[in-house]
Amino acid sequence: TALNSSKPEKPAKPHDPETGIKEPPQGIGEPSVYHAVVVIFLEFFAWGLLTTPMLAVLHQTFPQHTFLMNGLIHGVKGLLSFLSAPLIGALSDVWGRKSFLLLTVFFTCAPIPLMKISPWWYFAVISMSGVFAVTFSVIFAYVADITQEHERSTAYGLVSATFAASLVTSPAIGAYLSEAYGDTLVVILATAIALLDICFILVAVPESLPEKMRPASWGAPISWEQADPFASLRKVGQDSTVLLICITVFLSYLPEAGQYSSFFLYLRQVIRFTSETVAAFIAVVGILSILAQTVVLGILMRSIGNKNTILLGLGFQILQLAWYGFGSQPWMMWAAGAVAAMSSITFPAISAIVSRNADPDQQGVVQGMITGIRGLCNGLGPALYGFVFYLFHVELSEMDPAESPEKGSAIIPGPPFLFGACSVLLSLLVALFIPEHNAPNLRPGSYKKHNNGAQSHLHSSQGGWASDPKPPHNHHPNLPKRTRAVHLLHKMASPSSLVQILQVCNWASRELTLALRNRKWS
């Protein structure tokens, strides 16, 4: 009886250590994907309300070279995000996700009330908020803590779909309220929603990181290597799969970031969309993106696999950008928007691959690295698009399309989008080399075992290769030679140890020598 009374009334959570100490509640319910979904929705819904007012404030604050200043502001923010993302991810791995969710959401939404108080301070704080503008990094690590490996692609798709859902109605609501009641009411409403998000994290969001990973780490120092973003990039090169994934993310997200910073203005000035039409366009594309990232993504992941889903998403993105570049009619933009919704499946599929290649206690570091690359693209993309627009003498500014019909028909700023299509094409070519399945040497601890196995096979065959025509252990003797060669090439396409590659080359040279001898004898 004494032993039974000492046990906690509630069974320990799967992620908690088996101790009899009851921890104070830190949220409502068990950690779930829905907590992450609510945090993302509220944050980006607040920013979506400011879509129309921000365009007006940007043009009023910087009447000349509006787009270049927009690119500079987002460039500084993206660069700071790139520099801080590895540190935030590493700190969240040892200190927990909840505190850093609170920190990132607070500083990301801090500029909102400054839009009407002081526009100059508003844009300055937006630039500096990039230090903590890595909410997706912490959110994806949070999701990885509470989901199994086979569930993560669906969970990541749900989070990304929530981001799209937050933009379905918020720009239209913001545009309507701005026109009916003025920008001040919109800013107040967005500030209230941001405060609601912060309160939700404080009260309702439970900690997802296992307790056994954190108590001893509160006093542990964080090394410079963990905080150095360039050190994390240097580590990327040590793993061929992660390197290919990072290059794919960079080349595909670079034009996407530039497109986000300019496309709404592009629709208004060149395609002659009104504010209401732009809001409707965002809503329709958002709804289609939700369907793509929830229903379609799950079907594709089960039917064609993770890698082919990434390739398909990149193909849709190429078509979308090319259509934006050549299209000059409203119906073309609507059709390209539908294609853009399908291209939104790429990043959840990439995040699923990344999470499978990382240990449970390294999810924050890995997701922080990917988010850092996206942050770098958020800086380079708008600046690059702004430079291309500037080269072609296109100044994107908030204006009534009816005021300049001649200019809108004479200039079509397609080159930035065509450049983006070329960049995504390179990304598609790189993604072709991403292995379809996880190799044994991608995870720490398994490489040594796999390598030892390969070495033992090599030692067992030393001295016998000259008289033993058998190929390495992955050879199928009952298959014809051409099929065997295709099988070996397929094996070589995945990351493998140097010993295996030498074995394959040795066997290939042996087969070639025997074939030449047989031809000579015949």
N, C-alpha and C positions, 0 to 999 in steps of 0.2 A: 504493500500500500504506500509506503514511504517512497519507494522508487517510482511508482506510478504518479504520485502527486508532484514529483519533481520535474516531470516532463511537461513541456508546454502544451497547453490545451489545443492550440492550432498546430497541425503538422507543419514541419519545416518546408519552406518552398524548395523546389528543385534546385534553384541556384544558390540557396543559403547553406552555410556550413551546419553540420548537425550538432548544434549546441542547445543547451537548455535555456539560454538567455533570450528573453523576448525583446525585440527591437521596437522602438516607438514607431507608430504608423507614420509614413511619409507621403501618403497620397490616398486616393480613393481606389480600392480594389487592387488586383494584381497588375503588374506592368503589362501593357498590351499595345498592339499596333494602333488601336483607336486613340490612345493618349497622344501618340506622335501625330496622328492625322489631325486631331483638333488643334494642336500647336501650330502645325504648318498652315492649316486653313485660316486661322485667325490672323496670323502674321501677314500673309500675302493678301488676304481680303482687305486688311487695312491699307496696304500699299496700293491695291487695285482701285480703291476709291479715289486715290489721288492721281489717276492717270491723266485725266483731262486738266485738272488744275495745275499739275506740275508742268505740262507743256506750256501753259500760259505764263506761269511764273518764270520758267526758263527763258522764254523769249523776251519777257519784260526785263529780266535781269541782265541778259546778254543779247541785246537786239542785233548785234552784228556777230557773224560767225557762231551762230547759236549751236550748230551741230558739233563744231570743233570743241567748244567749251563743254558740251555734254560728254563728248568723248574723253576729254581731259579729266572731268570729274569722276566718271566711271573708271577711267584708267587708274587713277590714284587709289580708288576704292578696291579695284581688282588686284592691284599690286600688293596692297596691305593685306588683303585676304590670302593671297598666295604665301606671303611671308609668315602669317600667323597660324594658318590652318594646321601644320604639323604639330605646333606647340599645343594648340587647343585640343587636338585629337589625342595627343599623348597625355595631357593632363586629365582629360575625361576618362582615359583608361585606368588611371590610378585613383582619382578623386570622385569618380561617379559622373553620370550623365546629367542628373537633374540640375545641379548647380551651374553647369555650363550651358544647359538649355536656357536657364533663366538669364545668364549673362549675355548670350548671343542674341536672344530675342529683345532684351532691354536695349542694347546698344544699336541693334538694327533698326528698331522703331523710334529711337531717341530723336532723329531729325524731324519727325512728323509734325509736332506742334510748332516747330520753328519756321514752317513754311509761311505763316502769316505774321509771326513776330518779327523775323528778320530773314529775308531771302538769302542774303549773303552768308549768314551763319548757317542757314539751312543747307546750302550746297557745301559749305566747309565741313559741317558735321557729317554729311553724307559721305564725303571723301574719307574722313577719319574713321567712320564707323566700319570701314572695311577690316579693321583689326579684329572685330568680333563678328563680322558678317559671314559666319560659317555654320549657320543653323542646320543646313542639310548634312554636314559632316557629323554632327552630334546626333541628329535624328536617325541617320542610317546606322550609326553605331548602336543606338538605342534599340532599333529594330533587330539588329543582328544579335543582341544580347538575349532576346526573348523569343526568337524563332529558330526552328530547325533549318538545316541547310536546304532541304527541298522546298521549304515554305518561303524562302527569302525573296525569290524573284517575284512571287505574287505580292508579298508585303511591300517590296520596293515599288512595284507597279501601283499599289494602292496609295502610297505616299506621293508618288509623282502625279497620279490622277487627282489627288486632293489639291495639289498645287494648281493644276488646270481648273479644277472646280472652283477654287477661290477667285479665279478670273472670269468665270462665266457671267456672273451678274454684277460684280463690284464695279467695273468700269462704267457700265450702263447706269447703275445707281448713282455713282459719283458724278457722271455727266448730267443726269437729270437734276440732282440736288444743286449742282453748281449753277445750272442755268436758272433754276427756279428760286433758289434762296441765297446763292452766292457761295464763294469758295470757303468762307469762314466756317459755315456749318459743316461742310465736307471735312475740313481739317479737324474740327471738334469731334465729329463722329469717328474718324480714323484714329484719333488719339484715344478715344474711349475704348475702341475695339482692341487697340494695342495694350492698354492697361488691363483689359479683360483677359487677354492672352497671358500676361505676366501673372495675374492672380490665379489663373487656371494652373500654371506651372507650380506656383507656390503651394496651392491647396490640394490639387487633384492628381498631379503627376507623381507616381511612385518611382523610386530609384530602380533601375533595371540591372545595374552592374552587380554581380555577386558580392556579398559582403566580405567573403573570405579573401577577395583580391585587394580590399581597400584599407582595412584598419592599420596595417603596418606601413602603409605608403604615405600617410599624411605628413610624416616628417621626412620622407625620402626626397632627396633633391632630384630635380629634372636636369639631365645632362644637356650640354649644348648640342650634342649630336642629335638628341631627340627634337630640339627646338629649331634646328637649322633646316630650312626647307630644301636647300641645295644638297645637304647630306642625304635627305630622303630621296632626292632625285638621283643621286649617285648610287644609292642602294637599288633603285629601280633597274639600273643596268645589270645588276648581278643576277637577275631572274629574267629570262627571255620572255616568258609569258606576261609578267607584269609590265615589262618594257613595251611590248606590243600593245597592251591595253592602254597604257598611258599615252602613247603616240596616237592611238586611235581616238582617245578622248580629246586630246589637244587639237588635232586636225578637224574633228567634227564639231567641237563646241566653239572653236574660234569664230567661224562665220555665224553660228547661232547667237553668240553673245553680241556681235555687231548688228545682227538683224533685230534683236530685241530692243536695242537702243534707238533704232531709226525707223522701224517699219510702220508704226502708227502715223508718224509724220509723213512718211512716204505715201501711205494710203490717202491722206488728206490732200497733199499738195499735188501729187502726180495723177493718182487714179480718181481724184475728185470725190472721195468718200466724205460724207458729212460726219459730225460727231456721233449722231445716232447710228449711222451705218457702221462706223468703226466699232462702237460698243456691241452692235449685233454680230459683227464679224468675230470679235473676241469671244462672245458667248457661244456661237456655233462651233468655232474651232475648239473651245474649251470642252464642250459636251462631247464632241467627237474624240478628243484626246482622252477623256475619262473612259469612254468605251474601249478605246485602243489599249489603254494601260491596265484595264481590269479584265475585260472579257477576251479581247484579241490576244493580249500578251500571254495569258495563261494557256490559251489554245496553241499558240505558236511554240511556246516553251516545251509543251508536252509532245507536239507533233514533229517539229523540225529541229528542236534542240536549241541550246543557248547561243552557240556561235552563229548558226544560220539566222536566228532572230535578229542578232546584231547586224548581220550583213543585209537583211531585208530592210531594217530600219534605216541604215545608211543609204540604201538604194532609193527609198522614199524621200530622204532628205536631199539627195542630188536632184531628183525630179522636181521637188518643191522649189529649190533655189533657182534652178534653170527656168522654171515657169515664172517665178518672180522677176527674173532678169529680162526675159523676152516679152512677158505679158504687158499689155497696155489697156486692156478692157476690164471692167469690174468683174465680169463672169469668170475671167481667167484667175483673178485673185481668189474668188470663192472656191474654184476648183483646186487651186494650189493650196488653199487653207485646209481642205479635206486631206490632201496628201501630207501636209505638215502635221496633221493630227496623227497619222499613221507613223510618221517618223519619230514620234515621241516615245516609242517603245524601246529605242536604242539604249538610253541611259539606265533604265531599270535592269535591262538584260546585262549591261556591263557591270553594274553594281553587284548583281548576283554572282558573276564570275569572280569579281574581286573578293567578295566575302567568302567564297569557297576556298580561295588560296591564302587566307589569313587565319591564324590561330584565334581562338575565342578572346584571349586577352589582348589581341593586337588589332581588333576591328576598328577602334578609334584612330589608330595610327594610319592604317591602310585607307580608310574612308577619308581621313584628313588629307592624305596625299592626293587622292583623286579630286577632292574638293579644292585643294590648293591649285591644282592644274586648271580646274574650271575657273577659279578666282583669277589666275593669271590671264586666262582667255577673256574674262570679264573686263580686264584692263586693256588688253591688246586689241580685242575685237572692235569695240566702239571707236578706239583711236584709229585703227586700220580702216574701218569703214568711213570714218570722217575724212581721212586723208584721201581716199579714193573719190569720195564725193567732191572734195575740194579740188582735186586734179581735173575733174570733169565740170567744174564751175557750177556745181549744184549746191545751193545753200538751203538746207531744210529748216524752215521756221514755221511757227504756228501762224496760220493765216486762213482766211476764207478762200476756198478753192475758186469761188466765183470772181475773186479779185484779179486773178492772173491766168485767164484761160489760155492765152497765147504761150506763156512760159511753160505751162503744164503740158501742152501738146507738143512743144518743140523739144523739151528735154525729158528723157526717160532715164533715170539713174539706175540703169541695169547693171553696169560693170561691177559694183560691189557684190551683188548677188551671184553674178557669173563667176567671180573670183571665189566666192564661197563654195559654189558647186565644184570647182576644181579642187579646192582644199578637201572637201568631203570625199571626192573621188580618190585622192591619195589615201585618205583614212580607210576607205573600203579596201584598197589594195593591201594596206598594212594589216587590216583585220582578217584577211584571208589566211594569214600565217598564225593566227591565234589557234592553239590546239583545241580540238573539239572536247576532249575529256581532260580531267586533271591527271598530270603525271605524278608518279610517286615522289619525285624529288622536289616538288613545289613547296612542300610543308617542312618546316624545321623538324628534325628528328627522324623523318622518313627517308631523307636523302642518304644518310649514312647506311641505313639498313639496305636500301636499294643498291647502293654503290658496292657494299660488301658482297652482296649477292652476285653482282656482275663480276667482281674481282675473283670470287671463288670459281665462277664458271670459266674465267680466263685461265686460272691456274689448272683447272681440271683438264683443259684442252691444250696446255702447252706441250710442245713436242709431238703432238699428234695431228696438227693441221696439214702437214705435208702428206701424210698417209691416210688421213680421215677426211673425206670430202664433205662431211656433214657441216651445214651452216650453223649459226648460233641458235640459242634455245628458242627463239621465236619463229623458227623455220617450220613449215608444214610440209613434210616429205611427200604426202600424197597429192599435192597440188602440182600442176604443170609449172615449168620454169617461168613463163611470162606472168602467171598468177602469183608465183612466189615473189617475183621482183616487185610487182605492184604492192603486195602485202608488206614487203620490207620498206618500200618508199613511204607507205602509209605510216609505218612505225617511226620512220625517221622524221616525219612531219611533226611529231610531238617532241617536247623537250626530253632529251635522253642524256645519259652520262657519256663521257668521252670514251670509256671502255667499250660501250655498246657500239658507238660509231666506228671505232677501230675494228671491232669484230665484223661488222657489216661490210666495211671496206675490204677487209682481208678475205671474207667469203666471196665478195663480188669479184675480186681479182682472181680468186681460185676458179670460180665458175667461168670467167672469161678465158682463162688459160686453157681449161678443159675444152671449152667450145672451139677455140682455135685449133687445138690438137685434133679434135674429131673432124673438123673441116679439112685439115691438112691430110689426115689419114684417108678420108673419103675421096 
